[in-house]
Amino acid sequence: MASSVGNEVSVASAVVKMLEEMGVQYAFGVSGGAIAPLWHSLENSSIQVIHFRHEAGAAFAATEAHFTSDRPVVVFTTAGPGITNAITGLYAARWDGAKVIFLSPSTSASQRGMWAFQETSAYTMPSADIFTTGKLFHYATTLESGEQLPEIARRLVLGLARPGGFVAHLSIPTAVQTSTAKTSWSKVNLTAPGVTVSEETVSECAELLSKEKFAIWVGFGARNAAKEIRQLAETTGAAVMCSPRGKGIFPEDHPQFIGSTGFAGHKSVLRYMQESRPLYTLVLGTRLGELTSFWNPAMIPLQSFLHVDIDPEVPGTAYPTAQTVAIQSDVKLFVRSLLKHLPKSPIGTQQSLPKPECEIFSSLNTGAVRPEVLMNAIQQVIVDGSDALIIAEAGNSFAWGNYMLRFAQPERYRVSTGFGAMGHAVTGVVGAALARNGKAVAIVGDGAMLMNSEVSTAVKYKIPAVWIVLNDSCYNMCAQGTTMQGFNNLDIEIPQGDFVKIAQGMGADGIRIKTESDIQLALKKAMLSPVPFVVDVVIDPTRLAPIGSRIENLILQNTSV
């Protein structure tokens, strides 16, 4: 079926129409003269355009909007520094497995090499990876003529239909944006059948898992299979643990849940592995990377990993010396098939499974707020008392959130443990709140909040984002971590900012918390606020965040060169 794009429109208009047909609802970016024709076409389309304050913030927000909406999101920038500013956020999108299409301009052919303003060409910028398919982009090309559009459309559609993430870059010279597109293209079905293995392979896995007790290790890639994983666990009696990004996929209040692994993980997991190490561990949708496993040999099962992932390169990579049965499959399809081959009654039901430790404070301090008390209040008011999404920032904010917050539903907790860019949550929360048309909450440090927040963007577009700032006047993960590594007297202090005044100066609202008795009321006020809201919490910087496992792993790396 031919697309409705005709022969008498500009390339900019044709590209935008192509994006509309691919299901794009949002375009985030920062404008400029070189992108003006394309920007104008976006503004006059069905796509909602959000004009950000920084290109990296736009890209981080696009990642979170994708995961919230399950649709591809566009990021646009102007030439030169607009492109380089966006790269960190685009790397994060690729590492996290988002689907993002990056649109940028480049210098027109007749002006290349002549020192054009913000020249973007092979004369001034490295083309490898930025403008070509590689480590940053799954697909990248420069559109020099409207005649390329059919092939570009085909490549984009196939990429978006593939399982997992897809980050593409379409560079369009300014002169080409206003040229005429004389071609049309055929629509390609954006959906693709899920990848799964044969019934024979599933049967073999079922036979192994039926022999004796096993554990299930759940990751972010299993987020669409929560119902099936719970059924599998309850059918088999398996112990269940999760990666940091997998929190909530299996209910953390379930009696078979033994804890979160890796960074700021729970000691209950290692206790289980020491006391009741399973014969097999069924790994579902996690790479078992550093912040999920620390490559700890204590996590290796007695016999083998059965590692299910859509990416065939994942199984066996984190633990190359451990026996691994590699299974390339969509997690949901695999678990559904597996259930058909397993007995209906529990196999070797686990007894006395260890539980994640839970620290509750009954008394309140009159001094600075303890982070643990703040997390308890967030659990009560936001996790248990609302359906809001929570995004934790890189650093101690993530450590506290991962260790102390408990989720009973999937897709309510987000963190970037791959690229781990500071500034992801303070800006990503805007994209998440917009795409879910409701509250999204970022738990962040003062360092990240000073780095690159998009409070002003949220104000302009009336996006109900909430920032909870752990204000301790320092880069505290760096401070605590380097001290644990034996490095002292480093410059980690930050002059204390008043983030409520800053927010109010941009049109948002907020409240400053200096004592623990004020926390509950402040969080409730934030969740009821119709405008963007900042909760600035002056916390006790001496409370040690649960980052010991990360530091121990760094020390080990320094001694194993």
C-alpha positions, 0 to 999 in steps of 0.5 A: 500500500503506497504512502500518502506522501506525494511528489510535491512536498518538501523533504522536511514534510516528507520526513515528518509524514514518514515519522507520523506513520511510524507512530511517533507522538513526541519530538524533543529537542533544541532548535536552530537555524540549520534545522528550521525547515524540519522543525517547522514541519514538526510543529505543523504535524500531529507530533507534539514538539517539546522544546528543551533547554539542553540537547542532552536533556532532550535525549534523556527525556526521549529515552524515558518517554519511549519506555513509558509510551512504548513508541519511538521518540524523535530527538532533534538538534541544530548543527555542530554543538547541538549534535555533540551536546546530544551524544551522551543522551543518545548513548544512554538511549542505546545502552538502555535499549530505547527506540529513538530517532535522532534528526540533525542538520548538516552543512549543505554540500556547496558550503562544506569546507568553507568554514560555515557557521557551526559547520557540520561535515567531514571537514570539521567533525568525525564521521565514524559512528556519529554519521555512520552505523556503528557503536552509537547508532544502529542505523545512520545515514545522511539524506542528500536527496529525496530519492533516498527516502523509500530506502530510509523509511524501510530501514527505520521501520525494520529497525523499529520492529526489531526486538530490543532497542533501536537508535537511528540518526538521520542527518539532513543538510539544510538545503536538502530539507527544503528540496522537493521529495519526488518519491513515495514509498510503501508502508511496511508493517511495524510489528514483527513476530517475537523470537522464540526457540523450538519446542524441543529446546523448551522441553529440554530446559523444562527437564533440567529445571524439573530435576531439583530446585532452581532460582530465577534471576529477572532483568529489565528485558523481562518487563513484559512477562511479569504475569508469566514469571509469577506463574512460573515461580509459584508453579515451581517454588523457585526463589526469585531475585532481580537486577536493579532495573528489574525491580517490581517485575516480580513483586518484592513483597512476594514470599519467594522474592529473595532480593535485588542483586548487584549495586546496593543489592540485598545481602539476603541474595548472597545468603541464599546462594551460600546456604542453598545454592541452586543447581540451575539459575534461569536468567530472564532478560538481564545482561548480568553486567557489573551493576547487576552481578559484579561478576561475583562467582558466588552467583554461579549456580552449581550446574549451569545458567539457563540464560534467556535473552533476545540478544544472542551475544548476551548469554555467557558474556558476564560469566564466560567460565561458567556453564551456560545454556544460551537461549535466544528468545523473547522472554514472555514467549519462552516462559509461556512455552516453558509452563506447558512442559512443567508439572503443575505442582511445585518442584522442590518447594523452597523452605525458609527463603531469606528476605531482603533486609528492611530498615524502619525508623520509628523515631525522628531526628531533629537534625538533618534528614537521614536518607533512610527516613526519607526513603521510608516516607517515599515508600509510604506516600509515593510507592504505596500511595500512588501509581507514579513512576520513580526514576533514580539518579546515578549516585547515592540516590540510586543506591538508596532507592534500589536498596530501600524501595519495594515495588509490587508492579513492573515498570514503576522504577527506572534507573540507567545502570548501563551508561549511568550518565549523571543528569539522566533522571533530572531530565528524563522525568520530564519525558516520563511524566509527559508520556504517561500524562501523570506524575513521575518522580525523580530522586536525585542528588544536588550535583545532578540537579545543578548539572542539567535539570529541565524544570523550566521545560516542565513549567512551559508545557505544564508537565507534572514532574516532581524532583526530590533532591537529596541536598548534602552539599557534596558529590557524596557518592564520590566522597564516600566511595573514594574514602572507602578506596583509601583516597582522602582530602578530595574536592567534593564539596558543593556550595549549598543551593536552595532548589526551591528558590531556583524552581520558583524563579522558573515558575515551578513550586517547591518546599524545603525540608530540614527536619524529618517530621516535615517529610510526609506532608511535603511529599503529599503536597508534591504529589497533589501539586498541579505544577512541577514541584521540587522537594529540597531535602537537606540530608545528613551527609554522614549516613553511609549509602549502601555502595560497599559492593560497588567499591569492593569491586572497584578495589578488586579491579585495581588489584587485578591488573 
